[in-house]
């Protein structure tokens, strides 16, 4: 055996990425993805710097312009980013901010005199990483009556720092960053307009009093402008969410404290706004920290779950709301009617990663938990009517959940029990040995003779067989009562095992549909390749279409192709599934002697042939039944097999000639 070529692995094999390549070649490390999600996060990194300025009290308006050429502009009226020479570091600040990872002005935000207390940007990565991953970037800083400008291209500086005085009538302060994400770095840079809208809206919610202006360039070159502004932040937002659907009036709490995550760590500051109410129709839990939307929650989510479950359970017990021996509530019973928004900020933050979708500060979890517990206890005592409404709704949610779970377990038990004795209850069903629904296959075959041939040719480990005797009922043309009087259909549904999908109330012993109760990885319709076989196949498909459409949608139903021709030579038998394949095989055989015959019915096939052509996963041909166009499928089923007589007549007139060959009249 030839040996694989050896590649030297020695001291010279280790390399490191330098400069812009640290981001351009591995953007997912910084942005969490090299696709659209990562590109979106690169935009947020620039926006975050403007937000930090506003949160520090500098600037009250942030503008984002999204152009049709996929370039982006972010403008603020903060203090202006310092780009000049840094004596302490011995280089220009534009180099530190836009060309150096882990460089920034927010590392000391837990110290007295820091430029930023509660900052969204902490790691000194965002501005540099976004510059590195851009096709171009232009930065303009308006500061001290001057304009400082620096340009970048492909992650490198494209010139020197430029400085000029501002015009007398145009004195302003702030920063403008204009750039286009690089398609060479990200797989997709087409940030949807909806993302810009949702991001600006969320920033407005948690930055009370700051105007967020969004301008989206349209096809005609004009800009569609929207302004996002919440004068009272989350207090206005929770009212917007619930409107007149609130069961209890919104409550706003504010806290500020200090603590540490570990005994050997320094204290840091934490402040939070917590707004909540309850509703029978609306439920929402949204968490923001240092202005970043915590999609995955983390510390505040843990605190809410723990505190609300503890406080509501304590209230229910104290007021005797539980029934005798009733189990305690779970958080999901509260969550179903809870609307809560938390807007927190801290001078030390442990994000799970650079994408800032969750925080895991131990102190924040503990502080929020204790504060919410205390406030809820006071709230329940001071608002007995609201407390009674909340308690009653939570118990209703709990008991509804328990009833639904009990019904689900009962159904699961019923289905499991029926699966154990199904071999005895369904006539002529041929079971397989495996109990694993992930590998088991069910063959629905045409008649007893085909069932016998399939039984001999199958792999009994995982392939089961059920014959259908004659033509099944037309399920598109029959009502449910008649359908469930059909023993063939009921037996088939019992073997399949996942119940039935009904769209009206029907008296039947069949359980409701439960996809998780399906006993088979594949359900394979196997009929002869003749007119009767095609009609039986169509009738079976109408059964699935009407009673078990989800199995078609999830591609669990297949058709086994049967060969049309057997071509036998001295040494080998070939199978052709259509006229073209027959011609190709005969052409390859050339002058070799052969016999050609049309394939026999399934019941006449030898076991080896049955295995090779129909049942062996390596050589068989299966056609997946897919809902290519549900409306068109339904229409054709109705035309061909339903009550649409006029449409069927027209279809026959228009298409009948395609199915008549050399007929004698």
C-alpha positions in Angstrom: 0.0 0.0 0.0 1.4 3.4 -0.9 2.2 5.6 2.0 0.6 9.1 2.3 3.0 11.9 1.6 4.4 13.2 4.9 4.2 17.0 5.6 7.0 18.3 7.8 5.8 19.6 11.2 8.6 21.3 13.1 9.6 24.6 14.8 9.1 26.4 11.5 5.5 25.2 11.1 4.1 27.7 13.6 3.1 31.1 12.2 1.0 34.0 13.5 -1.4 36.4 11.8 -0.3 40.0 11.9 -2.0 43.4 11.5 -5.2 43.4 9.5 -5.0 39.7 8.7 -6.0 38.9 12.3 -9.5 40.1 11.3 -9.7 39.9 7.6 -8.7 36.2 7.6 -10.6 35.3 10.7 -13.6 37.7 11.1 -15.7 35.2 13.0 -13.3 35.4 16.0 -14.2 39.0 16.6 -17.7 39.3 15.1 -19.0 35.9 15.8 -19.6 35.0 12.1 -18.0 35.6 8.7 -21.5 35.9 7.2 -24.2 38.5 7.4 -24.5 38.3 11.2 -20.9 39.2 11.5 -21.2 42.1 9.1 -24.2 43.4 11.0 -22.2 43.3 14.2 -19.3 45.3 12.6 -21.9 48.1 12.0 -23.0 47.9 15.6 -19.5 48.4 16.8 -19.3 51.8 15.2 -22.8 52.7 16.3 -21.8 51.7 19.9 -19.1 54.3 20.0 -21.6 57.1 19.3 -24.0 55.6 21.8 -21.3 55.6 24.5 -20.8 59.3 23.9 -24.5 60.0 24.3 -24.6 57.9 27.4 -21.7 59.8 28.9 -23.8 63.0 28.4 -22.2 64.2 25.1 -24.6 64.5 22.2 -28.3 64.0 21.9 -28.7 62.8 18.3 -27.2 59.9 16.3 -27.8 59.6 12.6 -27.3 56.4 10.5 -27.4 56.6 6.7 -27.6 53.3 4.8 -26.8 53.7 1.1 -27.9 51.5 -1.8 -24.3 50.7 -2.6 -24.1 49.0 0.8 -21.9 51.8 2.3 -22.9 53.2 5.8 -22.5 56.5 7.5 -22.7 57.0 11.3 -22.8 60.6 12.6 -23.0 61.9 16.2 -22.6 65.2 18.0 -20.4 64.0 20.8 -17.0 65.3 21.7 -15.2 64.0 18.6 -12.9 61.1 18.6 -9.3 62.1 19.4 -7.1 61.3 16.4 -4.0 63.4 17.2 -0.6 62.5 18.6 -0.5 60.5 21.9 2.7 61.4 23.8 2.2 58.5 26.3 1.9 55.8 23.7 4.4 57.5 21.2 2.0 57.3 18.2 -1.1 58.8 16.8 -4.5 58.0 18.3 -5.9 57.1 14.9 -3.3 54.3 14.8 -4.4 53.1 18.2 -8.1 53.3 17.6 -8.3 52.1 14.0 -5.2 50.0 13.5 -4.5 48.4 16.9 -6.6 45.7 18.5 -7.1 46.1 22.3 -6.5 49.8 22.3 -9.2 52.3 23.5 -10.3 54.8 26.1 -12.7 52.6 28.1 -10.4 50.3 30.1 -10.5 52.5 33.2 -14.2 53.1 33.3 -14.4 51.8 36.8 -11.9 54.5 38.0 -12.6 58.0 39.2 -12.4 60.6 36.4 -13.0 58.0 33.6 -14.2 59.4 30.3 -16.9 56.7 30.3 -18.6 55.1 33.3 -21.2 52.8 31.7 -19.8 51.9 28.3 -21.0 49.5 25.6 -17.5 49.3 24.2 -15.0 47.7 26.6 -12.5 45.7 24.8 -10.9 48.1 22.4 -11.7 45.9 19.5 -14.7 47.2 17.6 -13.5 50.3 15.7 -10.2 48.6 14.7 -11.9 45.3 13.7 -14.5 47.2 11.6 -11.8 49.2 9.9 -9.8 46.1 9.2 -12.8 44.4 7.7 -13.9 47.3 5.5 -13.3 47.9 1.8 -12.7 51.6 2.7 -13.3 53.8 5.8 -13.3 57.6 6.2 -13.2 59.1 9.7 -13.9 62.8 10.3 -13.6 64.2 13.9 -15.0 67.7 14.6 -13.2 68.9 17.7 -11.9 72.1 19.2 -13.1 74.1 16.1 -11.1 71.9 13.7 -11.8 68.9 11.5 -9.4 66.0 11.7 -9.7 63.4 8.9 -8.1 60.0 8.1 -8.8 57.5 5.3 -8.3 53.8 5.1 -8.5 51.3 2.3 -8.6 47.5 2.5 -7.6 47.7 6.2 -4.5 50.0 5.7 -4.1 53.8 6.1 -4.6 55.6 2.8 -2.8 58.8 3.6 -1.8 61.0 6.5 -4.0 62.6 9.2 -5.4 65.9 7.7 -6.3 68.9 9.8 -8.3 72.0 8.8 -10.3 74.7 10.6 -14.1 74.5 10.7 -16.0 77.2 8.9 -17.2 80.1 11.1 -20.8 79.3 10.6 -20.3 75.5 10.8 -18.8 75.0 14.3 -19.8 71.6 15.6 -18.4 68.7 17.6 -18.8 65.0 16.9 -17.6 62.1 14.8 -18.6 60.9 11.3 -17.5 57.4 10.1 -18.3 56.4 6.5 -17.3 52.9 5.3 -18.4 49.9 3.3 -18.0 46.3 4.7 -15.7 44.3 2.5 -17.2 41.4 0.6 -13.7 39.8 0.6 -14.0 39.5 4.4 -17.7 38.7 4.9 -19.7 36.2 2.8 -22.6 38.7 2.7 -22.7 42.4 3.3 -26.3 43.1 2.3 -27.6 44.3 5.7 -31.4 44.2 5.6 -33.1 47.5 6.2 -35.1 45.8 8.9 -31.9 45.3 10.9 -31.1 49.0 10.8 -34.7 49.8 11.9 -34.8 47.3 14.8 -31.3 48.3 16.0 -32.0 52.0 16.1 -35.4 51.4 17.8 -33.8 49.3 20.5 -31.1 51.9 21.1 -33.8 54.6 21.4 -35.6 52.5 24.0 -32.7 52.2 26.4 -31.2 55.7 25.8 -34.0 57.9 27.0 -34.0 61.4 25.4 -31.5 60.5 22.6 -32.8 60.9 19.0 -31.9 58.1 16.7 -32.3 59.2 13.0 -32.2 56.6 10.3 -32.0 57.4 6.6 -32.4 54.6 4.0 -31.6 55.3 0.4 -34.3 54.2 -2.0 -34.1 53.2 -5.7 -34.9 56.7 -6.9 -32.0 58.2 -4.9 -34.2 59.8 -2.2 -34.0 58.9 1.4 -36.7 57.5 3.6 -36.2 59.0 7.1 -37.4 57.6 10.4 -36.8 59.0 13.9 -36.7 56.7 17.0 -37.1 58.5 20.3 -38.4 57.5 23.7 -38.4 60.5 26.1 -38.9 58.2 29.1 -37.1 55.1 27.8 -38.4 51.7 28.9 -41.3 53.3 30.7 -42.7 54.5 27.4 -41.7 51.2 25.6 -43.6 48.9 28.0 -46.7 51.0 27.5 -46.3 50.8 23.8 -45.9 47.0 24.0 -49.1 46.4 26.1 -51.3 49.3 25.1 -54.8 48.5 26.4 -53.9 44.8 26.9 -52.2 45.3 30.3 -53.9 43.3 33.1 -51.9 45.3 35.7 -50.5 48.8 35.3 -46.8 49.1 34.4 -44.4 49.5 37.2 -41.0 51.2 37.0 -38.2 50.5 39.5 -34.7 52.0 39.6 -31.8 50.8 41.6 -28.1 51.6 42.0 -25.6 49.7 44.0 -22.0 48.5 44.1 -20.4 45.0 44.5 -17.9 42.6 43.2 -17.9 39.2 41.4 -15.2 37.7 43.6 -13.8 38.6 47.0 -10.3 39.4 45.5 -11.9 41.7 42.8 -12.6 45.4 43.2 -16.1 46.7 43.6 -17.9 48.1 40.6 -21.1 50.1 40.0 -24.4 48.7 38.9 -27.5 50.6 38.0 -30.8 49.3 36.5 -34.2 50.3 35.4 -36.9 47.5 35.7 -40.3 47.9 34.1 -42.9 45.2 34.3 -46.6 44.5 34.0 -48.8 41.5 33.3 -51.2 40.8 30.4 -53.4 38.0 29.3 -52.5 38.5 25.6 -48.9 39.8 25.6 -45.8 38.3 27.0 -42.2 39.6 26.5 -38.9 39.6 28.3 -36.2 41.9 27.0 -32.8 42.7 28.6 -30.3 45.4 27.7 -27.0 46.0 29.3 -24.8 49.1 28.7 -27.2 49.7 25.8 -26.6 46.3 24.2 -29.6 44.0 23.6 -28.9 40.8 25.4 -30.6 38.4 22.9 -29.4 35.4 25.1 -30.0 37.1 28.4 -27.5 35.8 30.9 -27.4 37.4 34.4 -30.7 39.5 34.2 -32.6 36.6 32.8 -31.4 34.3 35.6 -32.4 37.0 38.2 -35.9 37.5 36.8 -36.6 33.7 36.7 -35.4 33.2 40.3 -36.9 36.3 41.8 -40.4 36.1 40.2 -40.8 32.4 40.9 -39.8 32.8 44.5 -41.9 35.9 45.2 -45.1 34.7 43.4 -44.9 31.3 45.0 -44.4 32.9 48.4 -47.5 35.1 47.8 -49.7 32.2 46.7 -48.7 30.1 49.8 -49.2 33.0 52.2 -52.7 33.8 50.8 -53.8 30.1 50.5 -54.3 30.2 46.8 -52.9 26.7 46.2 -55.2 23.7 46.3 -54.4 21.0 48.8 -51.2 19.1 47.9 -50.9 21.2 44.7 -47.4 21.4 43.2 -45.7 24.8 43.2 -45.6 27.1 40.1 -42.8 27.1 37.5 -41.4 30.2 35.9 -43.0 29.4 32.6 -46.4 29.9 34.3 -45.4 33.4 35.1 -43.6 34.0 31.8 -46.8 33.4 29.9 -48.4 36.6 31.3 -45.3 38.7 32.1 -44.0 41.7 30.3 -40.7 42.8 31.7 -37.9 45.1 30.4 -34.6 45.5 32.2 -32.2 48.2 31.2 -29.0 47.8 33.2 -25.5 49.2 33.2 -22.3 48.5 35.0 -18.7 49.8 35.1 -17.4 46.2 34.8 -19.1 43.8 32.5 -18.4 40.2 31.6 -19.9 39.5 28.2 -19.9 35.9 27.0 -18.1 37.1 23.9 -17.4 40.1 21.7 -20.9 39.9 20.2 -22.4 40.9 23.6 -25.5 38.8 23.4 -25.3 37.7 27.1 -23.6 38.7 30.3 -22.5 36.5 33.1 -21.5 38.7 36.0 -22.1 36.9 39.3 -22.7 40.1 41.3 -25.3 41.4 38.8 -27.3 38.2 39.0 -27.2 38.3 42.8 -28.0 42.0 43.1 -30.9 42.0 40.6 -32.4 38.8 42.2 -32.4 40.2 45.7 -33.7 43.6 44.6 -36.6 42.2 42.5 -37.6 39.8 45.3 -37.8 42.7 47.8 -39.7 45.0 45.4 -42.2 42.3 44.5 -42.9 41.6 48.2 -43.6 45.3 48.7 -45.6 45.5 45.5 -47.9 42.6 46.5 -48.5 44.1 49.9 -49.3 47.6 48.6 -51.3 46.5 45.6 -53.6 43.6 46.8 -56.0 43.8 43.8 -53.1 43.6 41.3 -51.5 40.8 43.3 -54.7 38.8 43.3 -55.0 39.2 39.5 -51.4 38.1 39.0 -51.8 35.1 41.3 -55.0 34.0 39.7 -53.6 34.2 36.2 -50.4 32.4 37.1 -52.4 29.6 38.7 -54.6 29.4 35.6 -51.5 29.2 33.4 -50.1 26.5 35.6 -53.2 24.3 35.7 -53.7 24.6 31.9 -50.0 23.6 31.4 -50.5 20.6 33.7 -53.7 19.5 32.0 -52.0 19.8 28.6 -49.0 17.8 29.8 -51.2 15.1 31.3 -53.1 14.8 28.0 -49.8 14.6 26.1 -48.5 11.8 28.4 -51.8 10.0 28.2 -51.7 10.1 24.4 -48.0 9.0 24.4 -48.8 6.1 26.7 -51.8 5.1 24.5 -49.7 5.2 21.3 -46.8 3.3 23.0 -49.3 0.7 24.3 -50.8 0.3 20.8 -47.4 -0.1 19.2 -46.6 -3.1 21.5 -49.6 -5.1 20.2 -49.9 -3.7 16.7 -48.7 -7.0 15.2 -51.6 -8.8 16.7 -54.2 -6.2 16.0 -53.5 -5.4 12.3 -54.1 -8.2 9.9 -51.2 -9.4 7.7 -48.8 -6.7 9.1 -45.2 -8.0 8.9 -43.1 -6.3 11.6 -39.4 -5.7 11.7 -37.0 -6.4 14.5 -35.7 -2.9 15.3 -37.6 -0.7 17.7 -35.7 2.5 16.6 -38.0 4.8 14.6 -34.9 6.6 13.3 -34.0 3.6 11.1 -37.2 1.6 10.6 -39.0 1.7 7.2 -42.6 0.8 6.4 -43.3 -0.6 2.9 -47.0 -0.2 1.8 -47.3 -2.8 -0.9 -50.0 -3.9 -3.4 -51.6 -7.1 -2.3 -50.6 -10.3 -0.5 -48.4 -11.7 -3.3 -46.3 -8.5 -3.3 -46.1 -8.7 0.5 -44.7 -12.2 0.3 -42.1 -11.2 -2.3 -41.1 -8.2 -0.2 -40.9 -10.3 2.9 -38.5 -12.7 1.3 -36.4 -9.9 -0.3 -36.3 -7.4 2.6 -33.9 -6.8 5.5 -36.0 -7.9 8.4 -33.9 -5.9 10.8 -35.4 -2.6 9.9 -38.0 -3.1 7.1 -41.7 -3.8 7.8 -44.5 -4.5 5.4 -48.2 -3.9 5.3 -50.2 -5.0 2.2 -53.3 -3.0 1.0 -55.9 -5.3 -0.5 -57.4 -3.8 -3.6 -58.0 -0.1 -4.1 -58.4 2.1 -1.0 -61.2 4.6 -0.5 -60.9 7.9 -2.3 -60.1 10.1 0.7 -60.6 13.3 -1.3 -64.2 12.4 -2.2 -65.3 10.8 1.0 -66.3 12.3 4.3 -64.5 11.5 7.5 -67.2 9.2 8.8 -66.8 7.0 5.8 -63.1 7.1 5.8 -62.9 5.8 9.3 -65.2 3.0 8.5 -62.6 1.7 6.1 -60.6 -1.1 7.8 -57.8 -0.8 5.3 -57.3 2.9 6.1 -57.7 2.5 9.9 -55.2 -0.4 9.9 -52.7 1.7 7.9 -53.1 4.7 10.2 -52.5 2.4 13.3 -49.4 1.0 11.8 -48.0 4.5 10.9 -48.7 5.4 14.5 -48.8 9.2 14.7 -52.6 9.7 14.8 -54.5 11.7 12.2 -54.8 15.4 11.3 -58.4 16.4 11.3 -59.9 19.8 10.4 -63.3 19.3 11.9 -64.8 17.5 14.9 -65.2 13.8 14.0 -66.1 10.8 16.1 -63.2 8.4 15.9 -60.9 6.3 18.0 -57.9 7.6 16.2 -55.7 9.8 18.4 -54.8 13.4 17.3 -51.7 13.9 15.2 -48.4 13.8 17.0 -45.3 13.8 14.8 -43.1 12.6 17.6 -45.1 9.4 17.7 -44.3 8.5 14.1 -42.8 5.0 14.1 -40.9 5.1 10.8 -38.0 7.0 9.2 -39.5 6.4 5.8 -42.9 5.3 4.6 -42.5 3.8 1.1 -45.4 3.2 -1.3 -44.5 0.2 -3.5 -46.9 -0.8 -6.3 -46.7 -2.4 -9.8 -45.7 -0.2 -12.7 -49.1 -0.6 -14.4 -52.4 1.2 -14.5 -53.8 -0.5 -11.4 -50.6 0.1 -9.5 -50.6 3.8 -10.5 -54.2 4.2 -9.4 -53.5 2.5 -6.0 -50.5 4.8 -5.6 -52.6 7.9 -6.3 -55.3 6.8 -3.8 -52.6 6.3 -1.1 -51.2 9.7 -1.8 -54.7 11.2 -1.4 -54.9 9.5 1.9 -51.6 11.1 3.1 -52.5 14.5 1.5 -55.8 14.7 3.4 -55.1 12.8 6.7 -51.3 13.2 7.2 -50.1 16.2 5.2 -47.3 16.9 7.7 -45.6 13.6 6.7 -45.4 14.9 3.1 -44.2 18.3 4.3 -41.4 16.7 6.3 -40.5 14.3 3.5 -41.4 11.1 5.2 -43.4 9.6 2.3 -41.6 8.0 -0.7 -42.5 6.1 -3.8 -40.4 3.0 -4.8 -39.7 2.9 -8.5 -40.2 -0.4 -10.1 -38.2 -1.4 -13.2 -40.1 -1.6 -16.5 -37.8 -4.0 -18.3 -35.5 -7.0 -17.5 -32.6 -7.4 -19.9 -30.9 -10.8 -19.3 -27.5 -11.9 -20.7 -25.5 -15.1 -20.0 -23.7 -13.4 -17.1 -26.0 -10.7 -15.8 -29.5 -9.2 -15.6 -30.0 -5.5 -16.2 -33.0 -3.5 -15.1 -34.3 -0.5 -17.0 -36.7 1.9 -15.3 -37.8 3.7 -18.6 -37.4 3.6 -22.3 -34.2 5.7 -22.4 -32.4 3.5 -19.9 -33.5 0.4 -21.9 -31.9 2.0 -25.1 -28.7 2.9 -23.2 -28.3 -0.7 -21.8 -28.9 -2.3 -25.2 -26.4 0.1 -26.9 -23.8 -0.9 -24.3 -24.4 -4.6 -24.9 -23.8 -4.2 -28.6 -23.7 -7.7 -30.2 -24.0 -9.5 -26.8 -26.9 -11.9 -26.9 -29.7 -11.0 -24.5 -33.4 -11.6 -23.8 -35.7 -8.6 -23.2 -39.0 -8.8 -21.3 -41.2 -6.4 -19.5 -40.8 -6.7 -15.7 -43.3 -8.9 -14.0 -45.6 -7.7 -11.2 -44.0 -7.4 -7.7 -45.6 -10.6 -6.5 -43.7 -12.6 -9.2 -40.3 -11.2 -8.5 -37.5 -13.4 -7.0 -36.2 -12.4 -3.5 -32.8 -11.3 -4.9 -34.4 -9.1 -7.6 -36.8 -7.6 -5.0 -33.9 -6.7 -2.7 -31.7 -5.3 -5.5 -34.4 -3.2 -7.3 -36.8 -2.2 -4.6 -35.5 -2.6 -1.0 -31.7 -2.3 -0.8 -30.9 1.3 0.2 -27.7 1.2 -1.8 -29.4 0.2 -5.2 -33.1 1.0 -4.9 -34.7 4.2 -6.4 -36.9 6.2 -4.1 -38.9 9.3 -5.1 -39.5 11.7 -2.2 -43.1 13.0 -2.2 -42.8 16.8 -1.7 -45.5 19.5 -1.4 -44.1 21.5 -4.4 -47.2 23.6 -4.7 -49.9 22.8 -2.1 -52.7 24.8 -3.8 -52.0 23.3 -7.3 -51.8 19.8 -5.8 -55.1 20.3 -4.0 -56.6 21.5 -7.3 -55.4 18.6 -9.3 -56.5 16.1 -6.6 -59.9 17.7 -6.8 -60.0 17.7 -10.6 -59.0 14.0 -10.9 -60.5 12.5 -7.8 -62.9 14.9 -6.3 -66.3 16.3 -7.2 -65.2 18.9 -9.8 -66.9 17.1 -12.7 -66.8 19.9 -15.2 -63.1 20.5 -14.6 -62.4 16.8 -14.9 -64.2 16.6 -18.2 -62.2 19.6 -19.5 -59.0 18.0 -18.4 -59.8 14.8 -20.2 -60.7 16.7 -23.4 -57.5 18.8 -23.3 -55.1 16.0 -22.3 -56.7 12.7 -23.2 -54.9 12.4 -26.5 -51.6 12.2 -24.6 -52.6 8.8 -23.1 -54.1 7.1 -26.2 -51.8 5.3 -28.6 -52.8 3.4 -31.8 -56.3 2.8 -30.4 -58.8 0.9 -32.6 -62.2 2.4 -32.8 
